[in-house]
Amino acid sequence: KDLTIKLKAGMDRGYTKRQSYIPTTTLHGALEHGRAFISNADKNDYLLEATANYTKTFLEDHRLEVLAGVSEQQFINKFNSSGATGFITDAFLWNNLGAGSIQLPTNSAGSKNLIASYFGRLNYNYKGRYLLTATVRTDGASVFATNNKWGTFPSAAIAWNVAEEPFFESVKSVVSQFKLRLSYGQTGNATINSNAFAAYGAYPAWLSGNDSRLIGVSLSRLENPDLKWETTTGANLGLDFSLFNGKVDGSVEVYNNEISD
């Protein structure tokens, strides 16, 4: 018997800063008397995962392994940019946007998404000949509306290691591995950005008869609460082989994947 508990935490952070200036010596720069631009993008991914793995060998030749786990992953993105045109000299470059006579609108955007998962796996092995794996995971993503946040995706696989059978001994000097595999299961995809929710945009606006510059806000995207997890359902038949003590290795796969939703 063996029980192993693991806790894993990770962070992936990326920061990008872009500074550019189009001088008056270029065609576009001359039309705008120089253009300066500064943008910043901050991307942070956080992962927290806990798993418990239990293995047991019984009746000498039977080995069982059970794994259960939970995980949570956050994706936080921030972006902002600003710029100006109408410079009296190219000497400032992007270092002094206030020197431009025309200040371009400042753009800012941000997003925060979360994926939470519960998963389990069962492995069974008899004498290295017969292998069974069954998995199931339930994933929830904040990019979906309340009625479609969660999806459950099961899968199962069996394998027969023919090379470990007693009747295969006579050819094992030539064919050292000969394993047949069959699997069937589902996986989910949630990379739809935030298209399930309504979005609004802000921009410069004017009222008729009023010369004052205002900020207008309007609906830029309709909500679609019926968006849900895209599911790939796949079946796979495979053969792994090894010849002449590993001098030649290979595998043959026949599969069919269907994408729905």
C-alpha positions in Angstrom: 0.0 0.0 0.0 1.2 3.5 -0.7 -0.6 6.9 -0.2 0.9 10.0 -1.7 -0.6 13.5 -1.2 0.7 16.4 -3.2 0.1 20.2 -3.2 1.3 22.2 -6.2 1.2 26.0 -6.6 2.5 27.9 -9.5 2.6 31.4 -11.1 3.3 32.4 -14.6 3.7 36.2 -15.0 4.4 38.1 -18.2 4.9 41.9 -18.6 5.2 43.6 -21.9 5.9 47.3 -22.5 6.0 48.9 -25.9 7.2 52.4 -26.8 7.2 53.8 -30.3 7.6 57.0 -32.1 6.9 57.8 -35.8 9.1 60.8 -36.7 8.3 63.6 -39.1 10.9 62.3 -41.5 8.4 59.5 -42.5 5.3 59.9 -44.6 2.8 59.1 -41.8 4.8 61.0 -39.2 4.8 64.1 -41.4 1.0 64.0 -41.8 0.5 64.0 -38.0 3.6 66.0 -37.0 5.0 62.9 -35.2 3.2 60.2 -33.3 4.2 58.8 -29.9 2.7 55.7 -28.4 3.1 53.8 -25.1 1.4 50.5 -24.2 1.6 48.1 -21.3 0.3 44.5 -21.0 0.4 42.6 -17.7 -0.6 38.9 -17.8 -0.7 36.7 -14.6 -1.7 33.0 -14.4 -2.0 31.3 -11.0 -2.4 27.6 -10.4 -3.3 25.7 -7.2 -3.7 21.9 -7.3 -4.0 19.1 -4.7 -4.0 15.4 -5.4 -4.1 12.2 -3.4 -2.7 9.0 -5.0 -3.3 5.5 -3.5 -1.7 2.3 -4.9 -2.1 -1.3 -3.7 -0.9 -4.6 -4.9 -3.0 -7.7 -4.0 -3.0 -11.4 -4.8 0.6 -10.8 -6.0 -0.3 -10.0 -9.7 -3.0 -7.4 -9.3 -2.1 -3.7 -9.0 -4.6 -0.9 -8.4 -4.0 2.8 -8.4 -6.6 5.5 -7.6 -6.0 9.2 -7.9 -8.3 12.1 -6.9 -7.7 15.8 -7.1 -8.9 19.3 -7.3 -7.4 22.4 -9.0 -8.1 26.0 -9.5 -6.5 28.3 -12.1 -6.9 32.1 -12.4 -6.1 34.2 -15.5 -5.7 37.9 -14.9 -4.9 40.3 -17.8 -4.5 44.1 -17.8 -3.8 46.4 -20.7 -3.5 50.1 -21.2 -2.2 52.4 -23.9 -1.8 56.2 -24.5 -0.5 58.3 -27.3 -0.1 61.8 -28.8 0.5 63.6 -32.1 1.4 67.1 -33.2 5.0 67.4 -31.9 7.0 70.5 -32.6 10.2 68.4 -32.6 11.1 64.8 -32.9 13.5 65.1 -29.9 11.1 64.0 -27.2 10.3 60.6 -28.9 7.9 58.8 -26.5 9.3 60.3 -23.3 7.0 63.3 -23.1 3.5 62.6 -24.4 2.4 66.0 -23.0 4.5 67.7 -25.6 2.1 66.6 -28.3 -0.6 69.1 -29.1 -3.2 66.3 -29.7 -3.7 63.8 -26.9 -5.0 60.5 -28.2 -7.7 58.6 -26.2 -6.3 56.4 -23.5 -7.4 52.8 -23.8 -7.6 50.4 -20.8 -8.9 46.8 -20.6 -8.8 44.0 -18.2 -10.1 40.5 -17.6 -10.2 37.9 -14.9 -11.2 34.3 -15.6 -11.3 31.2 -13.4 -11.3 27.5 -14.1 -12.0 25.0 -11.2 -11.7 21.3 -11.7 -12.5 18.0 -9.8 -10.9 14.9 -11.3 -10.3 11.2 -10.6 -8.5 8.3 -12.3 -8.5 4.6 -11.8 -5.7 2.3 -13.1 -5.7 -1.5 -13.0 -2.8 -3.7 -14.1 -2.7 -7.5 -14.1 0.8 -9.0 -14.7 1.6 -6.2 -17.1 -0.7 -7.9 -19.6 -4.1 -6.4 -19.1 -4.4 -2.7 -18.4 -7.5 -0.6 -17.6 -7.7 3.2 -17.1 -10.9 5.1 -16.3 -11.0 8.9 -15.7 -13.6 11.5 -15.1 -13.3 15.3 -14.6 -15.7 18.0 -13.9 -14.6 21.5 -15.0 -16.2 24.9 -14.3 -15.3 28.1 -16.1 -16.2 31.6 -15.4 -16.5 32.5 -19.1 -19.9 30.8 -19.2 -23.2 32.0 -17.9 -24.6 30.5 -14.7 -26.6 27.7 -16.4 -23.6 26.4 -18.4 -20.5 26.9 -16.2 -19.8 23.2 -15.5 -19.1 20.3 -17.8 -18.3 16.6 -17.0 -15.9 14.7 -19.3 -15.4 10.9 -18.8 -12.9 8.6 -20.6 -11.8 5.0 -20.5 -9.0 2.9 -22.1 -8.1 -0.7 -22.1 -4.8 -2.3 -23.4 -3.6 -5.9 -24.0 0.1 -6.4 -23.9 0.2 -9.5 -26.0 4.0 -9.7 -25.7 3.6 -10.7 -22.1 1.5 -13.7 -22.9 3.1 -17.2 -22.5 2.3 -18.2 -26.1 4.3 -15.2 -27.3 7.6 -16.4 -25.9 8.7 -18.1 -29.1 8.8 -14.8 -31.0 9.8 -12.4 -28.3 13.4 -12.4 -29.4 12.2 -10.7 -32.6 9.1 -8.8 -31.3 9.8 -7.6 -27.8 6.7 -5.5 -27.5 3.2 -5.9 -29.0 0.4 -4.0 -27.3 -3.1 -3.3 -28.5 -5.0 -0.3 -27.1 -8.6 1.0 -27.3 -9.8 4.2 -25.8 -13.0 6.3 -25.8 -13.6 9.6 -24.0 -14.4 13.3 -24.0 -12.5 16.5 -23.5 -13.7 20.0 -23.0 -12.7 23.4 -24.5 -13.6 26.8 -22.9 -11.5 29.1 -25.0 -14.3 31.5 -26.0 -13.0 34.6 -24.2 -16.0 36.3 -22.6 -18.4 36.0 -25.5 -21.2 34.6 -23.3 -21.6 38.1 -21.7 -22.7 41.4 -22.9 -20.0 44.0 -23.5 -20.0 47.8 -23.6 -17.7 50.3 -25.3 -16.9 53.9 -24.4 -15.8 56.5 -26.9 -15.8 60.3 -27.6 -19.2 61.6 -28.4 -21.1 64.9 -29.0 -24.7 65.9 -28.6 -26.4 67.8 -31.4 -26.3 71.5 -30.7 -23.6 71.1 -28.1 -19.9 71.6 -28.9 -18.8 70.0 -25.6 -17.0 66.7 -25.9 -18.7 63.9 -23.9 -18.1 60.2 -23.4 -20.6 57.9 -25.0 -21.3 54.3 -23.9 -23.1 51.7 -26.0 -23.7 48.0 -26.2 -21.0 46.5 -28.4 -21.9 42.8 -28.0 -25.1 41.0 -27.1 -25.0 38.4 -24.4 -25.3 34.7 -25.3 -26.0 32.7 -22.1 -26.6 29.5 -24.1 -22.9 29.2 -25.0 -21.4 26.1 -23.3 -18.4 23.8 -23.2 -17.2 22.6 -26.6 -16.9 18.9 -26.4 -14.6 16.6 -28.4 -15.7 13.0 -28.3 -12.9 10.6 -29.5 -12.4 6.9 -30.1 -8.9 5.5 -30.7 -7.5 2.1 -31.6 -3.7 1.8 -31.4 -0.9 -0.7 -31.7 2.6 -0.3 -30.2 5.4 -2.6 -31.3 9.1 -3.0 -30.8 11.4 -5.2 -32.9 14.9 -6.6 -32.5 15.4 -5.6 -28.8 14.3 -2.0 -29.4 16.2 -1.3 -32.6 12.8 -0.6 -34.4 9.9 1.0 -32.5 6.6 2.2 -33.8 2.9 2.7 -33.3 -0.1 2.7 -35.6 -3.2 4.7 -34.7 -6.8 4.7 -36.0 -9.0 7.4 -34.5 -12.2 9.4 -34.9 -12.9 12.8 -33.2 -16.2 14.6 -33.3 -16.5 18.2 -32.0 -19.9 19.3 -30.8 -21.4 22.5 -29.2 
